Each structure stands twice: as structure tokens, then as C-alpha cells.
Amino acid sequence: MKTLVNIILIVLLSVSTYAQTTARYIPDAQLAGIDTLKGADTIYIRTPFLKWSLDYIGLQVKCVELGGTSDGYIYPQASIDGIDYANLISTDYLVYSFPNDTLTITDEAVGLWNILALTNNYAGVMCVGTEGDTTEVTLKYSIKGKK
């Protein structure tokens, strides 16, 4: 009887350990931030620290024209430490993008980037405007990884 109880405990511990290492999905987009790009300013919108061992980070940005004619560019970025960020391009084989690596800001523009996380714990975008426009920029993210 004691052996049977020990076997059951070992099985339960093994199952709980296995459950902790299975893939963790957060399929719903999480809001990273909303900011307003005014004129020729540069703004940065970042995800919070993503503490899991990640397979990928998905970014989605949407632009809404608030005044003038929205114009400028948005660049996807990633970082290991949350301090120093690097622009990402598709030729790095670390990012897949739609419609392309750099999103041209227009009213209702949407950009999507899928970043192979490997060692990146942070992601975000750098938005560079042009004179005479005001644009609201919204960044959302989703992740897939192990807890």
C-alpha cells in the first residue's frame, strides 16, 4: 500500500513538473501603450518586461490621424535589457513583417511584426513623425513561450 502511494506521488509530481514546462500562449493582444506623435517628434512605445522564455513576440501598431496629414515612419525594435534597443529588419531572419520592415505612417495604417524572441525580453516601436501632423499610435503585443 505504501509503495502504491509513493508511485502515485511520483506520477503526480512528474505531471505537475511537465505542465510547468509546456508552451504558454497569450493569444489575446495585450495593450503595450498609446501615444501621440506630434510633428517631427520621435516617440517610443515599449512592451513591459516579458519574463518567460519566449518563442516569439508579435507586435501590431495602428495609426490614427488626429490633425494635418499623418506622415513618417515606424520601426520595430527589440532589446535584451530594456535600455538599449536595436531596429529590426526582415533580412536578420529574426523578424517577419507585414506590410514591410518599416511602416509608413498614414491614417489608419496597420503594421504587424513577428519577432523570433530568442533572447529578447523587450520589444517596441520607434515612431518618427514629420512637421505639421498629429497621429495617435497604438501598440499591442502577443507572445508565445514557456513560463
VODO-196559 format. One record per residue (C-alpha): residue number from 1; residue in three letters; x, y, z. Coordinates in nm, 4 decimals, decimal comma. Example, Ala and Ser with C-alpha at 12.3 -4.5 7.8 and 13.67 -1.06 7.14 Angstrom:
2
+------+------+----------+----------+----------+
: resi : resn :       xx :       yy :       zz :
+------+------+----------+----------+----------+
:    1 :  ala :   1,2300 :  -0,4500 :   0,7800 :
:    2 :  ser :   1,3670 :  -0,1060 :   0,7140 :
+------+------+----------+----------+----------+
This chain:
147
+------+------+----------+----------+----------+
: resi : resn :       xx :       yy :       zz :
+------+------+----------+----------+----------+
:    1 :  met :   0,0000 :   0,0000 :   0,0000 :
:    2 :  lys :   0,2832 :   0,2378 :   0,0897 :
:    3 :  thr :   0,4531 :   0,1613 :  -0,2421 :
:    4 :  leu :   0,1326 :   0,2420 :  -0,4304 :
:    5 :  val :   0,1063 :   0,5795 :  -0,2543 :
:    6 :  asn :   0,4713 :   0,6554 :  -0,3411 :
:    7 :  ile :   0,4126 :   0,5668 :  -0,7062 :
:    8 :  ile :   0,1060 :   0,7914 :  -0,7217 :
:    9 :  leu :   0,3031 :   1,0784 :  -0,5648 :
:   10 :  ile :   0,5868 :   1,0351 :  -0,8144 :
:   11 :  val :   0,3423 :   1,0355 :  -1,1060 :
:   12 :  leu :   0,1658 :   1,3474 :  -0,9759 :
:   13 :  leu :   0,4947 :   1,5307 :  -0,9265 :
:   14 :  ser :   0,6105 :   1,4319 :  -1,2747 :
:   15 :  val :   0,2866 :   1,5545 :  -1,4323 :
:   16 :  ser :   0,2973 :   1,8872 :  -1,2455 :
:   17 :  thr :   0,6613 :   1,9418 :  -1,3466 :
:   18 :  tyr :   0,5782 :   1,8642 :  -1,7093 :
:   19 :  ala :   0,2814 :   2,1027 :  -1,7009 :
:   20 :  gln :   0,5088 :   2,3886 :  -1,5940 :
:   21 :  thr :   0,7343 :   2,3493 :  -1,8976 :
:   22 :  thr :   0,4663 :   2,3287 :  -2,1661 :
:   23 :  ala :   0,4171 :   2,6179 :  -2,4059 :
:   24 :  arg :   0,2416 :   2,9231 :  -2,2706 :
:   25 :  tyr :   0,0267 :   3,1118 :  -2,5171 :
:   26 :  ile :  -0,1179 :   3,4557 :  -2,4736 :
:   27 :  pro :  -0,3225 :   3,4715 :  -2,7922 :
:   28 :  asp :  -0,5158 :   3,7836 :  -2,6964 :
:   29 :  ala :  -0,3389 :   4,1045 :  -2,7834 :
:   30 :  gln :  -0,2204 :   4,2985 :  -2,4795 :
:   31 :  leu :  -0,2012 :   4,6774 :  -2,4882 :
:   32 :  ala :   0,1587 :   4,7978 :  -2,4626 :
:   33 :  gly :   0,0727 :   5,1649 :  -2,4934 :
:   34 :  ile :  -0,0869 :   5,4544 :  -2,6771 :
:   35 :  asp :   0,0990 :   5,7758 :  -2,7507 :
:   36 :  thr :   0,0566 :   6,0831 :  -2,9689 :
:   37 :  leu :   0,3157 :   6,1676 :  -3,2317 :
:   38 :  lys :   0,3230 :   6,5459 :  -3,2779 :
:   39 :  gly :   0,5039 :   6,6986 :  -3,5727 :
:   40 :  ala :   0,8635 :   6,5896 :  -3,6267 :
:   41 :  asp :   0,8919 :   6,4331 :  -3,2808 :
:   42 :  thr :   1,0180 :   6,0822 :  -3,2123 :
:   43 :  ile :   0,8277 :   5,8648 :  -2,9653 :
:   44 :  tyr :   0,8910 :   5,5180 :  -2,8297 :
:   45 :  ile :   0,6269 :   5,2686 :  -2,7181 :
:   46 :  arg :   0,7555 :   4,9601 :  -2,5348 :
:   47 :  thr :   0,6206 :   4,6313 :  -2,4052 :
:   48 :  pro :   0,6663 :   4,5526 :  -2,0381 :
:   49 :  phe :   0,9365 :   4,3054 :  -1,9353 :
:   50 :  leu :   0,8410 :   3,9687 :  -2,0871 :
:   51 :  lys :   0,9790 :   3,7283 :  -1,8292 :
:   52 :  trp :   0,9020 :   3,3968 :  -1,9968 :
:   53 :  ser :   1,1335 :   3,2009 :  -2,2188 :
:   54 :  leu :   0,9778 :   3,3273 :  -2,5403 :
:   55 :  asp :   0,9450 :   3,1722 :  -2,8821 :
:   56 :  tyr :   0,8096 :   3,4844 :  -3,0447 :
:   57 :  ile :   0,6746 :   3,8305 :  -2,9774 :
:   58 :  gly :   0,4016 :   3,9596 :  -3,2071 :
:   59 :  leu :   0,3631 :   4,3361 :  -3,2449 :
:   60 :  gln :   0,0736 :   4,5258 :  -3,4007 :
:   61 :  val :   0,0711 :   4,9014 :  -3,4426 :
:   62 :  lys :  -0,2177 :   5,1187 :  -3,5604 :
:   63 :  cys :  -0,2048 :   5,4846 :  -3,6583 :
:   64 :  val :  -0,4978 :   5,7287 :  -3,6428 :
:   65 :  glu :  -0,4662 :   6,0758 :  -3,7896 :
:   66 :  leu :  -0,5640 :   6,3466 :  -3,5405 :
:   67 :  gly :  -0,4573 :   6,6546 :  -3,7356 :
:   68 :  gly :  -0,2745 :   6,7527 :  -4,0508 :
:   69 :  thr :  -0,1689 :   6,4722 :  -4,2841 :
:   70 :  ser :  -0,0126 :   6,1805 :  -4,0978 :
:   71 :  asp :   0,3331 :   6,1047 :  -4,2296 :
:   72 :  gly :   0,6548 :   5,9477 :  -4,1036 :
:   73 :  tyr :   0,7873 :   5,6016 :  -4,0247 :
:   74 :  ile :   0,7596 :   5,3338 :  -3,7558 :
:   75 :  tyr :   1,0420 :   5,0887 :  -3,6888 :
:   76 :  pro :   1,0119 :   4,7648 :  -3,4847 :
:   77 :  gln :   1,2730 :   4,7278 :  -3,2116 :
:   78 :  ala :   1,3863 :   4,4688 :  -2,9579 :
:   79 :  ser :   1,6114 :   4,4641 :  -2,6531 :
:   80 :  ile :   1,7591 :   4,2228 :  -2,4025 :
:   81 :  asp :   1,7951 :   4,4713 :  -2,1156 :
:   82 :  gly :   1,5139 :   4,7219 :  -2,1837 :
:   83 :  ile :   1,7656 :   5,0061 :  -2,2151 :
:   84 :  asp :   1,9421 :   4,9622 :  -2,5475 :
:   85 :  tyr :   1,7111 :   4,8821 :  -2,8401 :
:   86 :  ala :   1,8005 :   4,7818 :  -3,1955 :
:   87 :  asn :   1,5912 :   4,8310 :  -3,5073 :
:   88 :  leu :   1,4875 :   4,5017 :  -3,6653 :
:   89 :  ile :   1,4721 :   4,4177 :  -4,0338 :
:   90 :  ser :   1,3457 :   4,1072 :  -4,2132 :
:   91 :  thr :   1,6874 :   4,0192 :  -4,3545 :
:   92 :  asp :   1,8030 :   3,9452 :  -3,9989 :
:   93 :  tyr :   1,5825 :   3,6306 :  -4,0120 :
:   94 :  leu :   1,4617 :   3,7356 :  -3,6685 :
:   95 :  val :   1,1542 :   3,9277 :  -3,7787 :
:   96 :  tyr :   0,8732 :   3,8675 :  -4,0244 :
:   97 :  ser :   0,6821 :   4,1799 :  -4,1149 :
:   98 :  phe :   0,3691 :   4,2981 :  -4,2913 :
:   99 :  pro :   0,3497 :   4,5101 :  -4,4975 :
:  100 :  asn :   0,7281 :   4,5615 :  -4,4657 :
:  101 :  asp :   1,0125 :   4,6271 :  -4,2178 :
:  102 :  thr :   0,9271 :   4,9954 :  -4,1827 :
:  103 :  leu :   0,5675 :   5,1119 :  -4,1628 :
:  104 :  thr :   0,4875 :   5,4370 :  -4,3409 :
:  105 :  ile :   0,2561 :   5,6394 :  -4,1191 :
:  106 :  thr :  -0,0779 :   5,7222 :  -4,2799 :
:  107 :  asp :  -0,4287 :   5,7499 :  -4,1405 :
:  108 :  glu :  -0,5486 :   5,4008 :  -4,0376 :
:  109 :  ala :  -0,2111 :   5,2383 :  -4,1198 :
:  110 :  val :  -0,1541 :   4,8994 :  -3,9537 :
:  111 :  gly :   0,1788 :   4,7197 :  -3,9214 :
:  112 :  leu :   0,2460 :   4,3656 :  -3,7998 :
:  113 :  trp :   0,5782 :   4,2163 :  -3,6926 :
:  114 :  asn :   0,6523 :   3,8668 :  -3,5657 :
:  115 :  ile :   0,9845 :   3,8693 :  -3,3810 :
:  116 :  leu :   1,1655 :   3,5448 :  -3,3047 :
:  117 :  ala :   1,2393 :   3,6224 :  -2,9433 :
:  118 :  leu :   1,5444 :   3,4025 :  -2,8793 :
:  119 :  thr :   1,6998 :   3,6322 :  -2,6183 :
:  120 :  asn :   1,4827 :   3,9437 :  -2,6408 :
:  121 :  asn :   1,2899 :   4,0271 :  -2,3251 :
:  122 :  tyr :   1,1518 :   4,3584 :  -2,4512 :
:  123 :  ala :   1,0067 :   4,4838 :  -2,7774 :
:  124 :  gly :   0,8591 :   4,8049 :  -2,9035 :
:  125 :  val :   0,8462 :   5,0592 :  -3,1808 :
:  126 :  met :   1,0186 :   5,3854 :  -3,2633 :
:  127 :  cys :   0,7879 :   5,6350 :  -3,4348 :
:  128 :  val :   0,9306 :   5,9295 :  -3,6292 :
:  129 :  gly :   0,6865 :   6,1965 :  -3,7497 :
:  130 :  thr :   0,7101 :   6,4860 :  -3,9894 :
:  131 :  glu :   0,6279 :   6,8541 :  -3,9456 :
:  132 :  gly :   0,2630 :   6,9588 :  -3,9383 :
:  133 :  asp :   0,0860 :   6,6372 :  -3,8395 :
:  134 :  thr :  -0,0513 :   6,4735 :  -3,5261 :
:  135 :  thr :  -0,1018 :   6,0963 :  -3,5134 :
:  136 :  glu :  -0,2186 :   5,8632 :  -3,2377 :
:  137 :  val :  -0,0150 :   5,5428 :  -3,2320 :
:  138 :  thr :  -0,1348 :   5,2278 :  -3,0516 :
:  139 :  leu :   0,0940 :   4,9287 :  -2,9885 :
:  140 :  lys :  -0,0371 :   4,5849 :  -2,8940 :
:  141 :  tyr :   0,1597 :   4,2645 :  -2,8437 :
:  142 :  ser :   0,1114 :   3,8914 :  -2,8037 :
:  143 :  ile :   0,3592 :   3,6252 :  -2,7051 :
:  144 :  lys :   0,4155 :   3,2522 :  -2,7188 :
:  145 :  gly :   0,6647 :   3,0927 :  -2,4882 :
:  146 :  lys :   0,7361 :   2,8842 :  -2,1809 :
:  147 :  lys :   0,6659 :   3,0081 :  -1,8341 :
+------+------+----------+----------+----------+
